[in-house]
Amino acid sequence: MDYPSIERRRDIVVKTDVDGVCCLFSIEHQSTIDKNMVIRYGNYEMTEYLKQLKNKKLKRLVPQVMIVFYTGPKKWKRPLTLSDYLDIPEELKEYVNDWKIKAVDVKEIDTSKIKDEQTRYFLEAIQEMYKGNYEGLHRRIKMNRDNFIYAAIITGSLDLIRDLPEGDEIDMCEGMERMAEGFRNEGRMQGREQGILVGRSEGKLEEKRSTLKEQLEIKLGTISNNLELQLTNATLEKLNILTRNIFNITNEEDVLKIIN
């Protein structure tokens, strides 16, 4: 039987010492739910162990921890263990090998346990954007500008990137007020005033295209005239889907599969 080839690539692999033992932590960012994630990670894991076996300097194999960092809008409800895919007769369960992954949903992270302030602000910003809680964003007093932009891209909240103050850090009070004022001036303010007026305006299709084009140029270097034309003709719904998958894009074909 012929099996399709599987690309063996992980986003981040970190080697670290845990209680004197060298361990590998494999982290993969997912903005969409992949029902085959356990199979993919099982392939990564066994490929790594086979690679280690060839290293004559290793006396013991290096243990691996598989983590999925999930930033999508829905709750992760897909399998987390190999056995979730299988119908196993009761009498065979103890003999069938199993492995599992850990899915970390950014929406459910307890940020109070995170010591680094900017990392905490970044994760909290994603959570507040998904909730539509702009007053919550207002409380992130000083936030790294790039982190705010990444959070907006992950959550599809590109309208929040408009009129951001310059500089490495954003004064959220000033920044959110400036964005709200921009919406008011154009008559497209759709939020409510609760100490700060922020609107998530609809219909800013051209701005979304422009921002996506900039992000794609950063990831791909340049984009072809054909892709630029396809972006121009894409619907708002397709552009929103592309925004949520921006970190998974590796070439123009990936973009075209989403917007066509």
N, C-alpha and C positions, 0 to 999 in steps of 0.2 A: 504494500500500500504506500502511495506517495503522500507525504505530509508537507503542508506549506511551510516555507522557511519562516522562522521567527527572528525578528531583529532583537539581538541581545544587547540592550543599551539602557542604562539607568541614569537618572538625572544627576544624582549626587551619591558618591561612595566615600565614607569617612572611616579611616582606620584610627582606633583609639584604644587606650589602655583602661580596662575595667578590673579593679582588684588584682592588678598584676597580670591580667590575661589580655592579649591582643585580640580585639574584636573588630568586625566590619559592620558598619551601619549603612544600609542601602536605602536611600530616600528617593521616592519618585513623586513629582508633583502631578496631580490630576485635577483638571478643571471640569472634566466630564466623568461620568460613571462608566467604568470598563468592567463588563461582566466577566471577562477573562483574566482579570488582574492576578488571581492566585496562580493560574497556569503560567502566565508570563513570568511572574516572580519565581516560581518553581524552576523554570528554565534558566533564569539568571543565576539562581542559587547553585544548581547542579553544575552549570558551566563554570562558575567560579571555583567550585570544589575540584573539578577535573583539572582546571588550570593549576591549582595549588598542588595537586598530586605530582605534577611535573617538576615542581620546585624541590630539588633534592636537599635544600638547606632547611626546609620545614620539617620539624620532628612531629608536629601535630597540625592538623588542619585548623584554620582560623574560623571560629564560629561567626555566623552572619545573622543580623537582625534586619528584617524587611519591614519598611514603613512606607505607607502611602499617605502623602500630605494632600488632602482633598479640599479644594476651594470652590467647588460648584454650589449652585443654589439649592439643589435638592438634597435630601437625606440619603446617605450611602446605605443601600439595602441589598447589595450584591454579595456573593459568597466571600468569606474571609478564610475559609479552610478548603483544602482539596476535597474532603469528605462531603462538603456541601454540594458538590457536583455529582456525587455517586449514590447509586442505590446499592447498598452493601448488605448481603444476607447477615443476619445477626450472628451466626456462628463463625463468620469470617472477619468480623470487624476488628478483632485484636490482631489480625494478620495483615491487614491492608495498611500500607504506609500512608501517612498523612503529613501535611505541612500547612502552615498558616501565615497570614500577614496581619499587620496591625494598620488599621485605617484611622488616621487622625483627621477629624472634620474640623476645619478652622472655625466653623460656626459654633462649635461646642467646647472649644478650648477654655479652660479656666485661666484667664489671663492674670489673675491675682497672684499666681505662683511664678510668674515670669519676672525676673529681677531687672533685666535690661529694659530701660524705659522706652526706647524707640521701637524695640521689638514688640513690646506690649502695646504701644500706640498703633503700630501697623496692624496687628491682629484685631485689636478693638475697632479700628477703622473699618476693616472688612466686615466685621460683625454688625456694626451700626449701619453701614451702607446696605447690607442685605435686608436689614429691618426697616430701612427708610427713616432711621432715627437721626436726623441731622442736628438735633439739639445735642445728641450724644457726641457727634463729631466736634461740636463747638467746645466740648470740655477737654479735648486733647490740646492743651495750651500751646505747646511748641512741638511740632511734628516735622520730621525730615521730609523735605519736599518730594524727593524721588519715591519714598515709601508711600506717600499719599497718592501719587500718580499710579503706582503699581496696584494699590488697593482699589482704585477707581477702575483700572483696566480689568482686574480679576472679577469684579462684581458687575461689570458692564455699566458703570456709572460715569461715563465719559463726560456728561454734562457738568460734573463737579470739577473738571480740570480747567474749565474756562476761567479766564481772568485771575489765575493764581498769582499771588505776589512773587516777585523774584527773590532769589536767595536760596541758601541751602536748607533753611528751616522756614516753616510757615507758622505765623501767628494765627492760630485757627479762628480767633475772634475776628481779626481783621480780614482774613482770607474768606471766611464764609459770608461776612457782611458784604464784601466786594462782589462776590458771586451773586448774592441775592440782589444787590443793587443793579447789576448787569441785567438780570432777568426782569426786574421791575421796569427798567428804562425801555426795554423792548416789548413790554406789555405781555410777557409770557410767564409771569410769576404764577405758579400754581400751588405753592405751598401754603403754609400757615405761619403766623408770627407767634413764636413762643420764646421771646428773648432774642431770637434771631430768625430772619426770614430767609428761607431757602426754598427754591423751587426745583423740582425735577421736571424740567420742561420737555414736552414731547414735540416732535416735528423738526428737531434740529439735525436733519439728515445730513446736510452738507458738512456740518461741524464734525459729526461722527465719522464721515468718510475721510475728512482731512486728518483727523487724529489717528485713525487706523492706518492711513497711508504712511504717516510719520513713524508709527510703531513698526510697520512692516519693513520700512527702509532701514530701521535700526537693526532688525533681526536678520534681514536678507541682504543688506547692502544697497541694492537697487531693485526696482520693480519694473517689469516690462510695460510697454504701452498697452498691451492686451489686458494685463491684469488691472491696470489703472482704469481702463474702459469698463471692465467687469465690475469693479468697485463702484463706478459711477452709476451703473445700471442696477446694482443690488438693492434689494428692499431693506427697510429698517430692521425687519425681523432677521434677515440673513446677516446683516451687519452686527446685530446684537449677539448672534450665535458665534460669529467670527471673533468678537471681542472676548467672549468667555473662553474661547479656545486659543487665544493669541500665544500663550506660552507653549502650546503643543505644535505650533507651526514651524516646519523646518525648510520648506521650499514653496514655490508658487503653486505647485500641484495641490498641496494641502489646502491652500486658500480657495482654489477653484472648486474643490470637492465640497466645500462648505457653502459657498455663495451661489453655485450653479444648481 
